[in-house]
Amino acid sequence: MKRPAHPDPYIAGVMLLSRISTQGRWGAEAARKYNEETKHSYVSIRTAPGFLDFANKPYPFKYYVGGEKSQLPDDFWKPSEDALRALSCRGSESAAAKALNTSLLSSLLYFTAGISRVERLGDRRVYFRVAPATGALYSTELYTVVGEVEGVSPGVYHFDPGEFTLHRLRRGDYRGVVARAAQDGGLSVSPVVIVFSAYGWRNAWKYRERSYRHWFWDGGAMLANSVAAVCSMGLNHRLFTGFVDEKLNELIGVDGLDEAAYAVLAVGYKDGLGRFDSADYGLGELEASPAPQRGKPHRYWLVTETHTATALHSEGDVVTWREAVKQLEDIGKDIRRLGIQTPMPGPATQSKTLWETILLRGSTRRFSRKSIDASQLSTILRHSFGPLNADFLPSPNHTLIRPHLIVNNVDGVPSGAYSYDPSTGNLILLKKGHFREAAGYLCLEQPLGRDAAVVFFNMADLDSVLRVLGGRGYRAVQLEGGIRLGRLYLSSYALGLGATGLTFYDDDCVEFFSPSSEGLEMITVVAIGHPDYSAKPGKIFTRALTHPAKAF
Ligand SMILES: Cc1cc2nc3c(=O)[nH]c(=O)nc-3n(C[C@H](O)[C@H](O)[C@H](O)COP(=O)(O)O)c2cc1C
C-alpha cells in the first residue's frame, strides 16, 4: 500500500526532494556543502547576526500529557568504578548477561542526561546537566525501548530529566522494531535500548544553521557518559548510527525533521543473537501526546536539507551502508607521520570514581597557566582515544578522528604543535614553539584556548569518510567527535584537572597544523588544564522542577 504524504506540506516536500535528488552517496554532497557553509571564520563571526530573541526562547524540556508516567527512584545505584577504567572498555568483554533493574536504568539515564546544577540568571533559571552542551541548550531527548528491566514493564518510554520520570508512549516489547530498522538482531535481545533524538530548534534558536553539528557534539558528549556508565555496570553495549530513519522516528513518535532520532545505544548488547525479520512495523498511535512547545520555532534550511539527504530509506540501504563500513579498514592507516615521534610516559591507572567524576565535571570558565605533567597528558590521550564499540567503525580500535594538539604548558613535553597517533600512543611533534596566542585565536579568540595547558583539535579526513560512508558518515564523524570530546572532559576531571569544549575557526585550524592536517576538516575542540578557581561539584537533582516551569 502506498504511504500517504506527510500532512505538513513543507515536510512532505522536503521528504520527496530527499528521495529524488542526486546529492551523492547517501547525501554526501549535501553533507559536504553543509560543512563548507557552516564554517566559522574571522569574517563570518563579524558579519553574522547575533540577536537572541529571549521572548521566543524554546522551553528546555519536552514533556507529555495523557497516558501513564512513573516516577524514577532517587536512591539509584551509582557507578563507583574507576572512571579511567570505565572510559576504556571495549563494550564486548563481559561474558555474563547481567540483569537490569529500575535502579540501574535510572542511574544510566541520570548520568547521561540528568540535572546536576540549577543556577539563577536574573529572573531565569538554567538547568545544567551532567554532560556539557553547546550554549547549555540541551536539544537531545532520550527514549528507552524496554524489554527486560525488572520493575519496568516492556514498552517505549520518554525520559524527562526535569521531573525524573518515564512517560510511557507504547506498551509492549518493541526492541524487534529497532533491530529491524537497524538490521541487527542483537538489539532485539538487549534488555534495553536507548534512542537519542534531537529537538533541533532548542539549539538552532541560538546557533542557527551551525546547530546541526551540535546535535552530534552534544549527543556524543552524553554518549561518552552513558557508555562509561554501562561499562561500569559490567554490561556490554554497541552504538548504532545506521538505521531506517523513518521507522525509528515513527517508533518514538517524532516527525524526523523538527525532532529526529540520530543514535541508538544497545545496553547489555548480545552480539550475533536475536532475530528481527518478523518484527511488525504497524505501530499505531502513541499513548501520550507531547505538550505543545511555546513560541514560534524556525526551521533552518541547511539543517533540514542535510539531515533529510543523509537518511537511510530502506533496510537494504542499512545493509549496504554497514558493509561499506568495512572499507574503512584501510583509511587511517595512512596517518601522516611528518614530524618527530615523541614517546609518552605510561598512563596513570587510578583516578576518581565515575560518578564523582561526572558530578565534578563542569566546563572550566578560566584556566590558570599552571602546567600539567606528561603522564597526565598521556593518560588523557589514552583514555579519550581508546576503544569505541560503534557500527560506523570496522572495529573498536578504529577511529575516524585525527587528533592534533597545541601543547602550551606540559612538564616533560616541549611546547609546540603535535598530532597524536592512537595506534602507538606517541605524539608526533610538528613544530616546536610557543603558540598560546595562536591557540586562543583559533578557538574564536577565546582566552580559554590561550590559557589552557593543552588544546585538542579533533579533525577528520572528511573526504574519505564521505566517499566510503556517504553523507551518513557525516553524522557518524560528528558524533565520534562529540564522544571524544566527552571523554577528554571526563578523563581530565578524573585526574582532578578542568576542561571545556570550544568552538573554532575551521579553516584556520587546519592551516595551522599544515602539512600534517592537509585535506582534513575540523570536527571538535577541547581545552584542558588547571582551573583558576575551585569549582563546587554538582548535585543529583531528581525533581528539579514541575512542568511547565515559569522561569527558564
Ligand atoms: C561542543 C561544545 C562546544 C563548546 N564551545 C564553547 C565555547 O566556544 N566557549 C565556551 O565558553 N564554552 C563552550 N562550551 C561549554 C558549554 O558552554 C557548556 O558545556 C554549557 O554551558 C554547560 O555547562 P557545563 O559544561 O559547565 O555543564 C562548549 C561545550 C560543548 C559541548
The ligand as an SDF file (V2000), in Angstrom:
LIG
                    3D

 31 33  0  0  0  0  0  0  0  0999 V2000
   30.8150   21.0410   21.6680 C   0  0  0  0  0  0  0  0  0  0  0  0
   30.9100   22.1010   22.7170 C   0  0  0  0  0  0  0  0  0  0  0  0
   31.4080   23.3480   22.3680 C   0  0  0  0  0  0  0  0  0  0  0  0
   31.5130   24.3410   23.3360 C   0  0  0  0  0  0  0  0  0  0  0  0
   32.0310   25.5620   22.9730 N   0  0  0  0  0  0  0  0  0  0  0  0
   32.2200   26.5130   23.9220 C   0  0  0  0  0  0  0  0  0  0  0  0
   32.8240   27.7550   23.5910 C   0  0  0  0  0  0  0  0  0  0  0  0
   33.1570   28.0150   22.4400 O   0  0  0  0  0  0  0  0  0  0  0  0
   33.0380   28.6460   24.5930 N   0  0  0  0  0  0  0  0  0  0  0  0
   32.6800   28.3920   25.8880 C   0  0  0  0  0  0  0  0  0  0  0  0
   32.9090   29.2400   26.7530 O   0  0  0  0  0  0  0  0  0  0  0  0
   32.0850   27.2150   26.2290 N   0  0  0  0  0  0  0  0  0  0  0  0
   31.8550   26.2730   25.2880 C   0  0  0  0  0  0  0  0  0  0  0  0
   31.2680   25.0700   25.6250 N   0  0  0  0  0  0  0  0  0  0  0  0
   30.8460   24.8100   27.0100 C   0  0  0  0  0  0  0  0  0  0  0  0
   29.3340   24.9850   27.1750 C   0  0  0  0  0  0  0  0  0  0  0  0
   29.0240   26.3510   27.1860 O   0  0  0  0  0  0  0  0  0  0  0  0
   28.8970   24.2880   28.4710 C   0  0  0  0  0  0  0  0  0  0  0  0
   29.0250   22.9130   28.2790 O   0  0  0  0  0  0  0  0  0  0  0  0
   27.4650   24.6000   28.8510 C   0  0  0  0  0  0  0  0  0  0  0  0
   27.3100   25.9490   29.2230 O   0  0  0  0  0  0  0  0  0  0  0  0
   27.0240   23.7280   30.0190 C   0  0  0  0  0  0  0  0  0  0  0  0
   27.8090   23.9540   31.1500 O   0  0  0  0  0  0  0  0  0  0  0  0
   28.6920   22.8430   31.8340 P   0  0  0  0  0  0  0  0  0  0  0  0
   29.5380   22.2030   30.7940 O   0  0  0  0  0  0  0  0  0  0  0  0
   29.5090   23.5820   32.8560 O   0  0  0  0  0  0  0  0  0  0  0  0
   27.7780   21.8440   32.4680 O   0  0  0  0  0  0  0  0  0  0  0  0
   31.1160   24.0760   24.6740 C   0  0  0  0  0  0  0  0  0  0  0  0
   30.5970   22.8240   25.0040 C   0  0  0  0  0  0  0  0  0  0  0  0
   30.4800   21.8450   24.0410 C   0  0  0  0  0  0  0  0  0  0  0  0
   29.9100   20.5040   24.4160 C   0  0  0  0  0  0  0  0  0  0  0  0
  1  2  1  0
  2  3  1  0
  2 30  2  0
  3  4  2  0
  4  5  1  0
  4 28  1  0
  5  6  2  0
  6  7  1  0
  6 13  1  0
  7  8  2  0
  7  9  1  0
  9 10  1  0
 10 11  2  0
 10 12  1  0
 12 13  2  0
 13 14  1  0
 14 15  1  0
 14 28  1  0
 15 16  1  0
 16 17  1  0
 16 18  1  0
 18 19  1  0
 18 20  1  0
 20 21  1  0
 20 22  1  0
 22 23  1  0
 23 24  1  0
 24 25  2  0
 24 26  1  0
 24 27  1  0
 28 29  2  0
 29 30  1  0
 30 31  1  0
M  END
$$$$
